[in-house]
Amino acid sequence: DIQMTQSPSSLSASVGDRITITCRASQSISKYLSWYQQKPGKTPKVLIYAASSLQSGVPSRFSGSGSGTDFTLTISSLQPEDFATYYCQQSYSTPWTFGQGTKVDIK
Amino acid sequence: EVQLVESGGGLVKPGGSLRLSCAASGFNFNSAWMNWVRQAPGKGLEWVGRIKSKTDGGTTDYAAPVRGRFTISRDNSKNTLYLQMNSLKTEDTAVYYCTSVGELWNWLDPWGQGTLVIVSS
């Protein structure tokens, strides 16, 4: 199975900050990498698919990059509504696997 | 409007069975690959399994913790996805989400609102 390792597990940031979350796959997954945002008590929502494609309706301050084994999610200017938990997920081969999540909270 | 609505969750004893349903609307369910994802209380997301469209063979794949106990099926005439859960364990307690799968790059969207399964004696 492909293991997905996110870092950091949590981070504290301020509104306006630029933050980066990384996700590493245990083997190459090409660009079969998606990023999801989940707010407490809410359903996850896809932000990025194919490593760097922005889902329709998602603000442009979110961006993704990478291919192979190393990927990043960047929020260019953190907004109050961005405080949430973020997950990466590989869909290159089954079992499709998620990272453990990165919780972003207010400093 | 694209919509997925899960139902069937509840309280069940260890060793028991439960069947979840996911009613789809607003998109071509027949051609969609569909997933189940779960989330234990206070924990992260865990992929449960996937079923391909009938056109792509209708085959299923499962995560190791549920393989042999859970079965995913679909009824295209009813636009409904199912998750049959047998031999339930306390560690199966979670919110279960159904999701559709994006073409080519396999992203998960949309998601249903989830249904809570509690396995407890």
Interface residues (C-beta under 8 A of the other chain):
Chain A: D1 K31 Y32 S34 Y36 Q38 T43 P44 K45 V46 Y49 A50 S53 Q55 T85 Y87 Q89 S91 T94 P95 W96 T97 F98 G99 Q100 G101
Chain B: N35 V37 G44 L45 E46 W47 R50 D61 Y62 A63 A64 Y97 V101 G102 L104 W105 N106 W107 L108 D109 W111 G112 Q113 G114
